[in-house]
Amino acid sequence: MKPATLAALALAGAAVLPAAAQKSAADGIAEYRKLLEDGNPAELFEAKGEALWKTRRGPKMATLERCDLGLGPGVVKGAWVQLPRWFADTGRVQDLESRLLTCMETLQGFNPAEIAKTPFGRGEQQTMEALAAWISAEARGQRFNLPQAHPQEQRFYELGKRAFFFRGGPMDFSCASCHGVDGQRIRLQDLPNLTKNPGDGIGFAAWPAYRVSSGELWSMQRRLNDCYRQQRFPYPGFASDVTVALGVYMGVNAKGAESIAPAIKR
């Protein structure tokens, strides 16, 4: 065989190897998650969240059982797959966390500003994470169908879209830098295209989630906060309009996708 032919075969083999290795790594991560699903530690957070919902707490010593998550006072089942949405009593589009802040203030007497500035994983932020785990679990297997009838819901979708594609910071990144096209990956993991419906249990339909690497339950607010960190942007305020708007944009794009939250992540 001629040397030129041998060289061509070697180059062809070298080109195939990285793709095969990446596919193998992605498959391995998927298998790893599958093995952990039956014992997903998020179940512990779910149980804690249900107990907190029914426990009298705060200055008013009241439960959250009259909290309206969009389907009526006290109705939890299925609420997650219709959030964020417009709430007439606050005159705002709210996601799960910002709505919980409203209920914790009005029903239990907590100070929402104090909770909002508490670091993730501490104090009442732990309460928020547990509640998010339980409430999202109550809609597991249901399909996303965020309302878009109210003008403010439509406005927040457009604001979320602008925020998703906004580039800036020292790295000139945007959300779309990682999640704006098909076929991208980072740290051997696939990056879903969130400008369209990525499918069941992917992207927006997988959060909140238990992070094995940190041993913590991450809410969608915390996930977005970490995305801003990786873009080298300043952290957004907890339950701020930009994070809610991003939730609207991704949630509407995920219409029809089945929720598996709280999922399990690396």
C-alpha positions in Angstrom: 0.0 0.0 0.0 1.3 3.4 -0.9 2.5 5.8 1.9 0.0 8.4 0.8 -2.9 5.9 1.1 -1.7 4.8 4.6 -1.6 8.5 5.6 -5.1 9.1 4.4 -6.4 6.1 6.3 -4.7 7.2 9.5 -6.2 10.7 9.2 -9.6 9.3 8.5 -9.3 7.0 11.6 -8.2 10.0 13.7 -11.2 12.0 12.6 -13.6 9.2 13.6 -12.1 8.5 17.1 -13.1 11.8 18.8 -16.7 11.5 17.6 -16.9 7.9 18.8 -15.3 8.8 22.1 -17.8 11.7 22.7 -20.7 9.5 21.8 -19.5 6.9 24.3 -19.1 9.5 27.0 -22.6 10.8 26.4 -24.0 7.3 26.5 -22.1 6.6 29.7 -23.5 9.8 31.4 -27.0 8.8 30.3 -26.5 5.3 31.8 -25.1 6.8 35.0 -28.2 8.9 35.4 -30.5 6.0 34.7 -28.9 4.0 37.4 -29.4 6.8 39.9 -33.0 7.5 39.0 -34.5 4.9 41.4 -32.6 6.4 44.3 -32.7 10.1 43.3 -31.9 12.0 46.5 -34.4 14.7 45.3 -37.0 12.5 46.9 -35.7 13.6 50.3 -36.2 17.2 49.3 -39.7 16.4 47.9 -40.7 15.0 51.3 -39.3 18.0 53.1 -41.1 20.4 50.8 -44.5 18.7 51.3 -44.0 18.9 55.1 -43.0 22.6 54.9 -46.1 23.3 52.8 -48.3 21.9 55.6 -46.4 23.3 58.6 -47.4 26.4 60.4 -44.5 28.8 60.2 -43.4 32.4 60.1 -44.6 35.4 62.2 -48.2 34.6 61.4 -47.8 30.9 62.2 -49.7 29.8 59.1 -49.3 27.1 56.5 -49.0 27.6 52.7 -52.0 25.4 52.0 -54.0 28.5 50.8 -51.2 29.6 48.4 -52.5 30.0 44.8 -49.9 28.8 42.3 -52.2 29.6 39.4 -54.8 26.9 39.5 -56.6 28.1 42.6 -55.8 28.3 46.4 -54.1 25.2 47.6 -54.0 23.4 44.2 -50.5 22.1 43.7 -50.9 19.2 41.2 -50.1 20.3 37.7 -49.2 23.9 38.7 -45.5 23.6 37.8 -46.1 22.9 34.1 -48.1 26.2 33.8 -45.5 28.5 35.4 -44.4 31.3 35.0 -47.8 33.0 34.4 -49.7 36.2 35.1 -51.2 36.7 38.6 -53.9 39.3 39.0 -53.4 39.7 42.8 -49.8 40.9 42.4 -50.2 42.4 38.9 -47.1 40.5 37.8 -45.9 37.6 35.8 -44.3 35.2 38.4 -42.4 32.0 38.3 -42.6 29.4 41.1 -40.0 31.0 43.3 -41.3 34.5 43.1 -44.9 33.2 43.6 -43.7 31.3 46.7 -42.2 34.6 48.0 -45.6 36.2 47.7 -47.3 33.4 49.5 -44.7 33.3 52.3 -45.1 37.0 52.8 -48.9 37.3 52.7 -49.8 34.0 54.4 -46.9 33.5 56.8 -45.5 37.0 57.3 -41.9 36.4 56.1 -39.9 39.2 54.7 -39.5 38.5 50.9 -36.6 40.9 50.6 -34.6 39.1 53.3 -35.2 35.7 51.7 -34.3 37.1 48.2 -30.9 38.2 49.4 -30.1 35.0 51.3 -27.5 32.9 49.5 -28.7 29.7 47.9 -28.6 26.7 50.1 -29.0 28.7 53.3 -31.8 29.7 55.6 -35.2 30.1 53.9 -33.6 29.5 50.5 -33.4 25.9 51.6 -37.1 26.1 52.2 -37.6 27.4 48.7 -35.6 24.6 47.2 -37.5 21.9 49.0 -40.8 23.4 48.1 -39.7 23.7 44.4 -38.8 20.0 44.5 -42.2 18.9 45.8 -44.3 21.2 43.7 -42.5 20.2 40.5 -42.7 16.5 41.5 -46.5 17.0 41.7 -46.5 17.7 38.0 -44.1 14.9 36.9 -45.2 13.3 33.7 -47.4 16.2 32.7 -46.7 18.4 29.7 -45.7 22.0 29.7 -48.5 24.4 28.6 -47.6 27.9 29.8 -50.5 30.4 29.3 -49.9 33.2 26.8 -53.3 34.9 26.8 -52.4 37.9 28.9 -50.5 40.8 27.3 -47.9 40.7 30.1 -47.3 37.0 29.5 -46.6 37.8 25.8 -44.4 40.7 26.8 -42.4 38.6 29.1 -41.9 36.0 26.4 -40.4 38.7 24.1 -38.3 40.1 27.0 -37.0 36.6 27.8 -36.1 36.1 24.1 -34.1 39.3 24.1 -32.3 38.3 27.3 -31.6 34.8 25.9 -29.8 36.3 22.9 -28.2 39.3 24.6 -24.4 39.1 24.4 -22.1 40.8 26.8 -19.5 40.5 29.5 -15.8 39.8 29.1 -16.5 36.6 27.1 -19.2 38.2 24.9 -21.4 35.3 25.8 -25.2 34.9 25.8 -27.5 32.1 26.8 -27.7 31.3 23.0 -23.9 30.8 22.9 -24.5 27.4 24.5 -28.2 26.7 23.9 -28.9 28.4 20.6 -28.1 25.6 18.1 -28.2 21.9 17.7 -25.4 19.5 18.4 -23.3 21.4 20.9 -21.7 19.9 24.0 -19.6 20.9 27.0 -17.7 18.7 29.5 -18.9 15.7 27.4 -22.5 16.6 27.9 -25.1 17.5 25.2 -26.3 21.1 25.3 -30.0 21.2 24.3 -31.2 23.9 21.9 -33.6 25.9 24.0 -34.8 28.2 21.2 -37.2 25.4 20.3 -38.8 22.4 22.0 -35.8 20.1 22.9 -38.0 17.2 23.8 -39.3 15.3 26.9 -37.3 15.8 30.1 -34.7 18.0 28.5 -33.7 21.5 29.3 -36.5 23.4 31.0 -38.4 20.1 31.5 -35.7 18.7 33.8 -35.4 21.4 36.4 -35.4 21.6 39.4 -32.8 18.9 39.7 -30.5 17.2 42.2 -26.8 18.0 41.5 -24.7 14.9 42.3 -21.5 17.0 42.1 -22.6 19.3 44.9 -25.1 17.2 46.8 -27.7 19.9 46.5 -31.2 20.5 45.0 -31.0 23.3 42.4 -34.1 25.3 41.6 -34.5 27.0 38.1 -33.5 30.3 39.7 -30.3 28.8 40.9 -29.6 27.1 37.5 -30.1 30.5 35.8 -27.9 32.2 38.4 -25.1 29.7 37.6 -25.5 30.3 33.9 -24.9 34.0 34.4 -21.8 33.1 36.5 -20.4 31.0 33.6 -21.1 33.9 31.2 -19.1 36.1 33.6 -22.1 38.3 34.1 -23.2 39.9 37.4 -25.6 37.6 39.3 -29.2 38.5 38.6 -31.4 39.3 41.6 -33.4 36.4 43.0 -36.8 36.2 41.4 -36.0 39.3 39.3 -37.9 40.1 36.1 -35.0 38.9 33.8 -35.0 35.4 35.4 -38.8 35.2 35.2 -38.7 36.3 31.6 -36.1 33.7 30.7 -38.4 31.1 32.4 -41.3 32.2 30.2 -39.3 32.1 27.1 -37.9 28.6 27.7 -41.2 27.3 29.2 -43.3 28.4 26.2 -40.7 27.0 23.8 -41.0 23.7 25.7 -44.8 23.4 25.2 -45.8 19.8 25.0 -42.6 18.5 26.6 -43.0 16.1 29.5 -41.6 17.2 32.8 -39.3 14.8 34.7 -38.5 17.3 37.5 -36.9 17.1 39.9 -34.4 15.3 37.7 -30.8 14.2 38.6 -27.8 15.9 37.1 -24.0 15.4 37.3 
